[in-house]
Amino acid sequence: MSIEETEHSTTRLYWSIGKVATEKMESLLSKMSDDTATQEDRLHAAILQEITALAKNRLSVEGERNRIRKKEVMSGWNGPRNHIFRTYGFMGRA
């Protein structure tokens, strides 16, 4: 299996896990609203809600990083080395 195929399989697996976990969380929350949830159901729902919140936070952080990178590329700033050169000029030996 090529690297691309492996990455694609991993992405699909993560997507499927997220989909199943979200569906299970919704089912558990429905049971809670119907007042038919067990204590174990409530615990599982809480864990899935925490995982969902962490995943949303991770996506938000990743989006912000991508936005900053895009802004840096658009402005011509591509990292500390370029910044030092532009700020202080060429610092090589004469």
Secondary structure, DSSP 8 states (H G I E B T S, - for coil): --HHHHHHHHHHHHHHHHHHHHHHHHHHHHHHHTT---HHHHHHHHHHHHHHHHHHHHHHHHHHHHHHHHHHHHHT--SHHHHHHHHH---S--
